[in-house]
Every structure is written in C-alpha cells, then in structure tokens.
Amino acid sequence: MVHTRQNQNTLTKAQKRRFVDAVLALKRSGRYDEFVRTHIEFYVGDGDGGLRVAHMTPSFFPWHRKFLLEFERALQKVDSGVTVPYWDWTVDRTPAVSLWGDDFLGGNGRSADRQVTTGPFAHRHGHWNITEAVTDGDFLMRDFGRPQAPVELPSKAELADAMAEPRYDAEPWNSLATSGFRNKLEGWPLRRGDRTWFNHNRVHRWVSGHMLGAGSVNDPVFWLHHAFVDLCWSRWRGRNPKADPYLPVQPPGLGSSQHGRVLAAGDTMPPWDIPLRDMLEHASLYRYA
C-alpha cells in the first residue's frame, strides 16, 4: 500500500508522538544502531579504495532511498501508521521551528559539551545512548550553525541552482564533478581545499555534532533531512523527464580512475543486492504531500 510522507511542519502532536515512540522502540530493540552501523560501513570517500555506493558517487540518491525505505519499514513494524516526515531546510531555517521542539526532536546542544538536553532523545531521559560513534561521549550532540565557524542552512536559491542542472551526474563521478544534479545537491566543494559546502552537506554541517561524518544516523534528524533530499530528487526527475534517470549508463572502463569504484545503471546495489534501477521510481511505494 502506498503511504504518504508529510512535511514535518504539518504534523499533529499525535503524529509526532507516534513517530518518536516508534524510533525509540527501534533503539530499545537494537535495530536503530544497526542502521547506524550500515551507514558507517558504507561511508566511503574519494580517497578510500574500493566501491563507493553511498557518498561521493552517482548512487548517492538510490542508495539513500533504499536505506530510508528500510528504516521506514522498520518503523511500520512497530506502528503501521508511521511514515518518515521530511524537513524542508530552505523554509524551516532556525532553531525556533517546531522540528526542534521538546515534543519532537529536541533542541540544540549546550555550549559546554554540545550535549542535547531537551526532547525525547536527550541522554538524561535514559532512552538514547550513543554506542556507534567516534566520540567518547554516549550522549547526542548538536551545535546549530557551528558558531566557531558559522554556517547557514541552504537557501531556496542555492537549492534552485542544483535543481536547474539538466544532467543527472557527470565525470569523474565523485565529489569533484563540476556539473550534474547529484553533486550539486549532495554538496561537495568544487575544488579540493575549498571550505564552501552546499545543500545536503551544508545541512549536516549546520546541525553539526553527530550529524558530521559517517555516524550521522545517530541523530534522528538524519531521516527527515534525507527524506527531503529524496523529495528533491523526485522533483528533479519530474522536471527532467527526458534526461537519463541515472548516469553512468555503462561502468567506467579499465583506463578510468573510477573503474570498479562506482555503480552503473544496470548494477545491483549493496548491501541489499537489489537492482539499482528498482530505486529510480517511488510512486508504487510512497508519495509526498
């Protein structure tokens, strides 16, 4: 049955409570931390060897679509009426919006150690221990806007710049692609050493704390962020019906630095070993309000 993902700012108090309760249930069962470990395992960068499927790669969108769908299905085993809401960070751009309320995701970390002390995921409540991370603390951390090196959430104009790209992706199929929708939305700097981040990546940096790096799934806002990223991809597809839905169509050849490092359209996608093409459409699975 097709379900609907809503904008988080339209959720009722009851819907927020059901989502939070289902997330906490997954945490108690250990299932939530399995998702964290999966993301850490598949967070492979340009400078690392081997296949990249989750980041800095054309399969960024389909990989996270499947990852998000698996999480949503896990939530629905707890409560069949729960779906993953999305956070439009071009609209809800401040710590004062309802997303960060005590009845939903909680607020910013305190200045001393960035520990989140409000909301259902605060460590003091005893329900949200961080066990899969590179930090020493076992509490969720946030540092909105990174005051030590200030950053703002992406604007509508910055998102529109990515959405205006007519081609899905481009060589060299990594974080250095200077054109293509995928890298403009994923948001890697266009030159090595450049500290300018865009769209998806800028959101991770704005939330900061555990949202930085491979362990970002430790913060439940990860899912709402990636639901909006998925919606942006869906909208891009709708605006570019004649464009190749995925590139590269053929695997990079033996002479390419990306040979064996990125997925082509006909490949299967780990860790699920499903055809990548199965994740290019979502209309039969869910829709967005």
N, C-alpha and C positions, 0 to 999 in steps of 0.2 A: 504493500500500500504506500502510495506517495504521501510524504509528510511535508510540512512547511516549516522553514526556518524564518524566524522573525527578527526584526531589528530589536536589539536589547532594550532600546528606549521605549518600546511599546509593551513590554512585558508587565503583567499584573504582579502584585505581591505574591499571589499564589503560584504563578508560573516561575518566578524567581526562586521561591522556596523549594519547589519540586526539582528544579534544575540543580540547585545547591545540594539538596538531600541526596540526589542520585550520584552526584560527583563524590560526595563524602562516603557513600556506600561503596563505590568503586575503590576509594582509598582504603577503607577498612578491610576490604577483601584482598588487597594486594594487586588488584588488576590495574589500578591507576599507575602504579610505579612500573608496571610492565610497558605501558605506553611511553613513559619517560625513558626507560632503557632502550626501547626501539629507536626513538629519535636520536639519542646519544650515539647509538651504534651506527646509524646511517647518516650522521652529520659528517660528511667527508668533504674536505675543501680542495681547491685547485692544487695546492701544494702537496696534497697527500696522494699516495699511489692507489691504484685500483679504480673500481667503478664508482661513479658519483650518481646517486639517484634522487637525493632529497634536496640538495642545495647546490648553487652554482652550476646548474645543469638544466637542460630543457625539460626534464621530467619533474622539475620543482612543483608544477601545478598538479599533474595527475597523481604524483606520489602523495602529496598532502591531501588531495581529495579523498584518496582511499584511506589514508591514516585517519582523517576526520570522520569518515563514514564508519570505520571500525569502532571509533570511540563513541559515536552516536548510537550505534547498535548495542554497544555495551551498556550505555545509559538506559536504553529502552528495555533491556532485560531486567533492569531494576524498576523502571516506571515507563510503561509503554507510551505514555503521553508526553514524554520529554523529548525535545529536539535541541540542537545546539543553536543558540541565537548568534547574531553577528553584531560586531561593533564597527560602525562607520566612523572611523577616526578623523575623517575630514569634517564631520559635524560635531560629534561629542569630543571636544578637544581639551577639556580642563579637568582637574581633579574634583571639581564640584558636581560633575554629572552623575546621574543615578547609577551608572555602571559601578562606581566606586563606593556605593552606599554600604552601610553596615548590614543591610538585609540582602546584599548581593555578593560582590567580590571583595568588599573591604577596601580600605584606602591605602595611602602611601606608607612607606616605611618611616620609622622615626629617624631623626637625624643622627643619633649616636651610632647605630649599627645597621640601619636600613630595615630593621625588623618590622613587619606588618603586625600591628597590634589591634586592628579593628576588623570586624566582619567574621564570617564563619571559617576563614582559612588562617586566622591568627593562631599562632602556636600556643598561646596561653589557654586556649579552649581545649587543647589536647587531642584535636582531630586531624591535624595537618603537620606531620613531621616530614621534613625533607631528608630522604635517605639516599637519593640518587643525584649527587651533585659534586662539584669540585670544591665547594666551600666547606669550612669547618662547622658552621652553624647548622642546626637542624630546624631552623625557622625560615618561613618565606620572606624574601627580601624584595623591596621595590625602592626606587629612587627617582620619582617622577621628574622628568625634564633634565636630569643629571646636572644639578646646579654648579658642580665643579667644572663642567664643560657643557654649557647649556645647549639644549636641542629642543626643537619644537616638533609637534606632530605634523605629518604631511598635510599640505593644503589641498583644496579642490583643484587648484591649478596644477600642482605637481602630479596628482593622480591623473588629471586630464592629459598631461604630457605623455604619460605611459600609455594611456588608452588610445592615444592618437597614432601609435605605431601600427602600420598596416601589416607587418610581418610578425609571425609568432616568435621566432628566435633567429639568431644569426651566428656565424662563425666568430670566434673559436668555441662557441657552445659552452662558455664558462662565465666567470664573473667579469671578464674583460670585454664581453660583447658590447660594442658601442651602439648597436641598434637592436631592434626587436622588442616586442612587448614583454617577454619573460624577464629579461634582465632589467628593463626599466621599472617593472613592477616589483621584482624581487629586491632591487635597490642597491646593488653593489656600486662602489665608486668606479668611475670610468677610467681612472688611472691609478696604478699602484702608488701607495703613499698618500693619496688624496683622502681627506677625512670627511668628505661630503657623502652622506648616505641618503637614500631615497625610499619613499613609500614603505613597503613591507619591513625593510631593515631598520628604517628610522623609527618605526613604532616599537620594535624590540628595544632600541636604544633609549627611547623616551621613557618607557616603563622601567627599564634597567633592572638592577637586582638579578633575580633568577631568569628574567627574560633575555638576558645576554647569553648567547652561546648555546651549546648543544643541549643543556639541561633546561631549556626554556619551558618545556611542558610542565615543569614543577609549578608554574603559575597558571591557574585555570584560565586566566585571560587569554592564554595562547590559543585556545579553541575558538573564542569569539573573534579574535584577530584573524585567524586563518579561515574562518567562515566568511568573513568579509573579503579576504583575498580571493577565495573561491568564487564569491559572487562577482567580483571584478572580472575574473577570467570568463565567467559565464556571460557577462555583459559584453566583453570584448568579442567573444565568439558571435554574439548576436549582431554586433556592428560590422563584422567582417566575415560574412557568410561564404565569400568566395576565396578567402585565404586558406592556405594549408592549415588544418587544425593543430598539427604538430610537426615540428622540424627538429632534427633532420629526418627525412624520409628513409634514407639509407644510412647505415653505420659509417662513421668516418673511416677512411681507408688506412691501409698499413702505413702510409707515409705521414699520416696525421698525428699530431701530439695528443689528439683526443681518441685515437683508436683504442677500443676496449674500455673507454672511460665514461661514455655517455650512452644512453639508450636511444635507439632509433624507433620509428613509429611502429614497426612490426614486432618489437621485442616484448618479452614478458618482464614484469616489474617485481623485484624482491621487496620485502620478504614474503609477499603473498603469492608470487608466481602466477599472476594473472596477466592476460594481455593488456599492455598499456592502453590500447585502443578502447578497452572497456570503460576507461575513466575519462574519455573525452566528452561524454554527454552525461547529464544527470537528470533529465526530465522524467525518466521512468523510476527514479529513486526518491527525489525530493525536489521541492521548488522553493523559491524565495518570495516572501511577502514584500 
